[in-house]
Amino acid sequence: MTDFSTIYKLSLVALMCLAQACSSSCPVLDCWFVEERVGRGGGLTAPTTQEKSLLHIRKSSQSVEPSGIPSDINPEKVFYVTDPAGTLCQQDLNPPKGSIRKPLCEVNPFLPQPSTLKWVSPLTDSLRSPIYLQAEWLSSMHQGLNKELTVASIMRAPTASREHSVILSVTSKTPLAQSKLGEPVTLDCGFWVDRSSPLSRSGFAVEWRYQFRGEGRLVLAYNGKTDRLADIQEEGATLDFDAVHERGDASLTLQKAEVRHSGMYICTVYLPYLVAQVIMELEVIEPPSLSLHPSPLPPAVPGQILTVQCEAAGFSPLSLELSWQFKGANGQTRPLGSGSVTGHRQAWDGTYSQSSRLDIDTTTVELGSGGELTCVAVHAGGTRMASTTVTVVGFSSPSIEDSMAMVGVALVLYGLIKFVSWTFTSSDSDEPEKKTK
């Protein structure tokens, strides 16, 4: 029994060690090295080149360098990156061995320079072109396998070296975020700074911007050095300032999601001369509420055209699919098409409404004795339905219950006719007898 307990404990320890080793492993990232071409310009955008590249990620500079470089990769585009925070070692950036799907990665040359933004410029007041900036700088952008992680990093290496160290990294775990209308929503943004870097001693700044269809606005800007917010701040947008300083958590919280909040958000973190940003998309979703007019429907007769309208209101985003279906007395459901669908109308709160009108010709559409008519709205927020009862009177093929009722009525009428006839016959036969007497 003791031996079994010992074996169990050793197995448990081994499994824990294995799990820890797997979780701490860092990937070799396949990247594209993108840079502007030298000496060729004149266009609206500078022409660029892209070349295959590799980033060997490790948490410590003492890690053993891997040997062997693929033949299709230029050795000068293979970089060994020390990331003490392990930001680039996360599972979403480290696919299983042999996996076809790869995380997205792009590397660019980076030029440190001061910012002219009024909430950033104080960071460089005490730094005048430090020697520390005279190095090889790279910026990298990474997107995880399931698009649930985005990482932007700024890396530094001594001149003419491929031994880089991450100085600043910005991460978001909500590249694609959704929220219901009126509910609070938090957009994740965290950053890490190498405290051994002299640039970390002059503070940081955080900026949130909104952009949608070519229009943008400043949501919030915070100077961590002076502990001040910019004068321009969107109502209901907040940061947890303690979390910003203690954990590098610069997540933005919108107290009440509105339709106008749908769009692209950019979280930017500044150090003196350095900047890194991540982009995320927010979609505010609200399903439609349905109503039918008229409701209930008046009884119809064969040959009549029934007109009913379905109103879908208060939904966002714009995309909506309206259709109709009919469920007969036999329980079978069949589609009736989309009807006549109107254009979208926008309400004061930014939500949309749309309606569909259905004309049912009872001479061509087999409704039987009636059934249930349903309007169906398919939306990103969920499928909604509204139903009403259709009653058809005087139809050509009566049901068994109606047939039995008509037989009963016929028998009663027949009995009444026979009774009246017998009464008159009896009275007529009594007249001659009275005259004879």
Secondary structure, 3 states (H helix, E strand, C coil): CHHHHHHHHHHHHHHHHHHHHHHHCCCEEEEEEEEECCCCCCCCCCCEEEEEEEEEEECCCCCCCCCCCCCCCCHHHEEEEECCCCHHHCHHHCCCCCCCCCCEEEEEECCCCCCCCCCCHHHHCCCCCCHHHCCEEEEEEEECCCCCCEEEEEEEECCCCCEEEEEEEEEECCCEEEEECCCCEEECCEEEECCCCHHHHHCCEEEEEEEECCEEEEEEEEECCCCEECCCCCCCEECCHHHHHHHCECCEEECCCCHHHCEEEEEEEEECCEEEEEEEEEEEEECCEEEEECCCCCCECCCCEEEEEEEEEEEECCCEEEEEEEEECCCCEEEEECCEECCCEECCCCCEEEEEEEEEECCCCCCCCEEEEEEEEEECCEEEEEEEEEEECCCCCCCHHHHHHHHHHHHHHHHHHHHHHHHHHHHHHHHHHHHHC
